[in-house]
Amino acid sequence: MSAAPFSGMLLFQLDPTTSSSANYTHSTALQMFQQWTGVNFIFYYGTVFFGNLKSIKNPFVTQIICNLVNCIVTPIAFYTIEKFGRRALLIWGAIGMVVCQFIAASVGVTNKDEAAPSTSAEVAFLCVFITFFATTWGPAAWVVVGEIFPLPIRSRGVGLSTASNWLWNTIIAVINPYLVGVHYANLGSKIFYVFGSLCACSAVFAYFCVYELKGLSLEQIDRCIEESTPRTSAAWRPHSTFAADMG
């Protein structure tokens, strides 16, 4: 018995009013907002950015510290995702990133003499920003994408959202040198105002579009999306079991 062939046209033949179509839209947008947080600016161009801060003697060490923060705090999400839920993590994580990036930008902009204490404070808030990302939007976005699709379209939905992730990853990587290059926009620390504002957009998106799916089975997730809205999903409770529905 052969498997049914994959038809990419199925992605474009969905009724836009159905939950499956909304899932495609929400998952691709979720991955887009994950890239818009600006964390990859630090991971990709952090050494160059830190090198332009004259009070930092070894930008490579500073970059390694940022990478270590990301690696060390990420496992915390294993606990927090199930303890506090996906939706709460995404909303409060985005708010935390907004605060940290705006503070880092303000410190960098006002530190015209590039004094060492102010530079250290800017780097510290960037590390806190990375902590917020690594414990919220970094892993939680992938968890949500893996849960919201019904089984028949899960592989296609996850594939499409992953494509969105890498598309925006590439776009951000390409435009960053033009945003901070001295011969182009030359934003310097002001770039964190840009990414901080995008994080604010991420918080709004999570509030209005992300469902709370903590503790639900895959069948219950489908029912929750059909019977609730993102803002009421946290209070939704299953009223039947899959076995009972199947008779």
PLY file of the C-alpha trace (Angstrom):
ply
format ascii 1.0
element vertex 247
property float x
property float y
property float z
element edge 246
property int vertex1
property int vertex2
end_header
0.00 0.00 0.00
1.69 3.19 -1.18
1.50 6.50 0.60
-0.47 9.34 -0.91
1.77 11.71 -2.88
2.53 15.09 -1.41
0.73 17.94 -3.10
2.06 21.38 -2.36
-1.11 22.86 -3.85
-2.95 21.71 -0.72
-1.39 24.68 1.04
-3.19 27.07 -1.30
-6.53 25.26 -1.47
-7.52 25.67 2.17
-10.61 27.61 3.17
-9.24 30.81 4.79
-11.99 30.66 7.41
-10.87 27.28 8.79
-8.59 26.76 11.77
-6.02 24.96 9.59
-5.56 28.06 7.44
-5.20 30.19 10.56
-2.61 27.76 11.88
-0.50 28.22 8.74
-0.68 31.98 9.11
0.03 31.99 12.85
2.94 29.55 12.64
4.73 31.39 9.82
4.17 34.73 11.58
5.39 33.28 14.88
8.68 32.22 13.32
8.98 35.61 11.63
8.58 37.42 14.94
11.10 35.08 16.55
13.70 36.27 14.07
12.62 39.90 14.48
13.66 39.84 18.13
17.17 40.74 17.01
18.99 38.04 18.95
20.80 36.90 15.81
22.28 40.36 15.42
24.25 39.63 18.59
25.10 36.07 17.60
26.11 36.93 14.02
27.62 40.42 14.35
28.26 40.73 18.06
32.04 40.60 17.70
32.00 43.48 15.22
29.53 45.49 17.30
31.44 44.97 20.55
34.70 45.78 18.75
33.31 49.22 17.88
32.84 49.92 21.60
36.34 51.15 22.35
36.17 50.38 26.07
35.85 46.64 25.33
39.40 45.33 25.00
38.53 41.85 23.74
35.24 41.65 21.81
35.71 37.92 21.25
35.52 37.25 24.99
32.38 39.36 25.22
30.85 37.41 22.34
31.71 34.10 24.02
30.04 35.31 27.22
26.85 36.08 25.28
26.93 32.65 23.64
27.49 30.93 26.99
24.52 32.78 28.50
22.37 31.49 25.67
23.53 27.89 26.14
23.32 27.87 29.94
19.85 29.37 30.38
18.05 27.60 27.52
17.36 24.38 29.52
15.33 26.48 31.97
12.62 26.49 29.30
12.10 22.74 29.80
10.52 23.63 33.13
8.95 27.02 32.44
7.09 25.99 29.27
5.05 23.41 31.18
4.87 25.44 34.39
3.69 28.78 32.99
2.46 27.85 29.52
3.42 28.81 25.99
1.30 31.94 25.66
2.44 33.51 28.92
6.09 32.87 28.12
5.80 34.47 24.70
3.98 37.56 25.98
6.14 38.22 29.03
9.31 37.16 27.25
8.67 39.75 24.53
7.98 42.42 27.16
11.21 41.56 28.94
13.15 41.80 25.69
11.61 45.20 24.95
12.73 46.56 28.33
16.26 45.14 28.05
16.83 46.36 24.50
15.49 49.84 25.16
17.73 50.15 28.23
20.76 48.84 26.32
20.06 51.26 23.47
19.60 54.22 25.82
22.82 53.44 27.67
24.73 53.07 24.40
23.36 56.27 22.88
24.07 58.40 25.95
27.53 56.89 26.49
29.24 59.18 23.99
32.58 58.96 25.80
32.28 55.14 25.80
33.05 54.91 29.49
33.75 51.38 30.66
31.02 51.23 33.36
28.31 52.29 30.89
29.56 49.84 28.28
29.52 47.06 30.87
25.94 47.97 31.74
24.96 47.83 28.06
26.52 44.37 27.67
24.86 43.21 30.89
21.40 44.18 29.66
22.10 42.48 26.34
22.90 39.31 28.29
19.62 39.66 30.18
17.90 40.13 26.82
19.48 36.89 25.59
18.24 35.19 28.77
14.69 36.30 28.06
14.94 35.06 24.47
16.55 31.72 25.32
13.93 30.88 27.94
10.87 32.12 26.03
10.76 32.88 22.31
13.72 30.69 21.39
12.22 27.30 22.38
8.55 28.21 22.90
7.99 29.23 19.28
9.08 25.78 18.11
6.89 24.08 20.72
3.81 25.99 19.58
4.52 25.25 15.91
4.85 21.55 16.69
1.51 21.44 18.53
-1.03 23.50 16.62
-1.30 21.49 13.40
-3.64 18.51 12.98
-1.85 15.28 12.08
-2.78 15.26 8.34
-1.05 18.59 7.72
1.52 18.67 10.53
4.55 17.91 8.36
3.57 20.53 5.80
2.72 23.12 8.41
5.96 22.66 10.34
7.90 22.72 7.07
6.27 25.98 5.99
6.90 27.64 9.35
10.53 26.46 9.30
10.90 28.00 5.85
9.58 31.27 7.30
12.16 31.05 10.08
15.07 30.66 7.69
13.73 33.24 5.24
13.64 35.94 7.90
16.88 34.68 9.41
18.53 35.30 6.05
16.90 38.70 5.57
17.97 39.87 9.04
21.51 38.58 8.46
21.78 40.42 5.14
20.46 43.80 6.28
22.27 44.00 9.63
25.62 45.16 8.15
23.79 47.98 6.38
22.01 49.00 9.58
25.18 49.34 11.66
27.86 49.92 9.01
29.61 53.27 9.38
29.21 53.95 5.66
25.48 53.13 5.67
22.83 53.70 8.36
25.44 53.61 11.15
22.81 53.04 13.83
25.22 51.67 16.41
23.42 51.05 19.69
20.29 52.66 18.26
19.64 49.40 16.42
18.28 48.01 19.69
15.50 50.59 19.54
14.52 48.99 16.22
14.61 45.43 17.51
13.00 46.47 20.79
10.09 47.96 18.87
9.77 44.73 16.88
9.72 42.80 20.17
6.79 45.00 21.21
5.03 43.90 18.01
5.83 40.31 19.00
4.12 40.79 22.36
1.00 42.14 20.64
1.00 39.21 18.21
1.35 36.68 21.03
-1.50 38.29 22.98
-3.97 38.28 20.09
-2.91 35.21 18.09
-1.21 32.54 20.24
-3.32 29.86 21.94
-2.48 28.43 25.36
-2.09 24.68 24.77
-0.40 23.60 27.99
-1.36 20.12 29.17
-3.54 19.26 26.17
-3.31 16.21 23.93
-3.11 16.66 20.17
-6.82 15.88 19.79
-7.71 18.32 22.56
-5.58 21.00 20.93
-7.66 20.75 17.74
-10.85 21.09 19.79
-9.46 24.01 21.81
-8.59 25.94 18.64
-12.07 25.28 17.24
-13.98 26.25 20.39
-11.98 29.13 21.87
-9.96 32.19 20.96
-6.34 32.94 21.84
-7.42 35.20 24.71
-9.85 32.63 26.15
-7.81 29.50 25.41
-6.11 29.44 28.82
-9.49 28.89 30.48
-10.65 26.22 28.01
-10.98 22.71 29.41
-11.66 19.48 27.49
-15.24 18.27 27.94
-14.81 14.83 26.35
-12.14 12.30 25.50
-10.99 11.06 22.12
-12.12 7.53 23.00
-15.61 8.77 23.91
-15.91 10.75 20.68
-14.96 7.66 18.66
-17.71 5.67 20.40
0 1
1 2
2 3
3 4
4 5
5 6
6 7
7 8
8 9
9 10
10 11
11 12
12 13
13 14
14 15
15 16
16 17
17 18
18 19
19 20
20 21
21 22
22 23
23 24
24 25
25 26
26 27
27 28
28 29
29 30
30 31
31 32
32 33
33 34
34 35
35 36
36 37
37 38
38 39
39 40
40 41
41 42
42 43
43 44
44 45
45 46
46 47
47 48
48 49
49 50
50 51
51 52
52 53
53 54
54 55
55 56
56 57
57 58
58 59
59 60
60 61
61 62
62 63
63 64
64 65
65 66
66 67
67 68
68 69
69 70
70 71
71 72
72 73
73 74
74 75
75 76
76 77
77 78
78 79
79 80
80 81
81 82
82 83
83 84
84 85
85 86
86 87
87 88
88 89
89 90
90 91
91 92
92 93
93 94
94 95
95 96
96 97
97 98
98 99
99 100
100 101
101 102
102 103
103 104
104 105
105 106
106 107
107 108
108 109
109 110
110 111
111 112
112 113
113 114
114 115
115 116
116 117
117 118
118 119
119 120
120 121
121 122
122 123
123 124
124 125
125 126
126 127
127 128
128 129
129 130
130 131
131 132
132 133
133 134
134 135
135 136
136 137
137 138
138 139
139 140
140 141
141 142
142 143
143 144
144 145
145 146
146 147
147 148
148 149
149 150
150 151
151 152
152 153
153 154
154 155
155 156
156 157
157 158
158 159
159 160
160 161
161 162
162 163
163 164
164 165
165 166
166 167
167 168
168 169
169 170
170 171
171 172
172 173
173 174
174 175
175 176
176 177
177 178
178 179
179 180
180 181
181 182
182 183
183 184
184 185
185 186
186 187
187 188
188 189
189 190
190 191
191 192
192 193
193 194
194 195
195 196
196 197
197 198
198 199
199 200
200 201
201 202
202 203
203 204
204 205
205 206
206 207
207 208
208 209
209 210
210 211
211 212
212 213
213 214
214 215
215 216
216 217
217 218
218 219
219 220
220 221
221 222
222 223
223 224
224 225
225 226
226 227
227 228
228 229
229 230
230 231
231 232
232 233
233 234
234 235
235 236
236 237
237 238
238 239
239 240
240 241
241 242
242 243
243 244
244 245
245 246
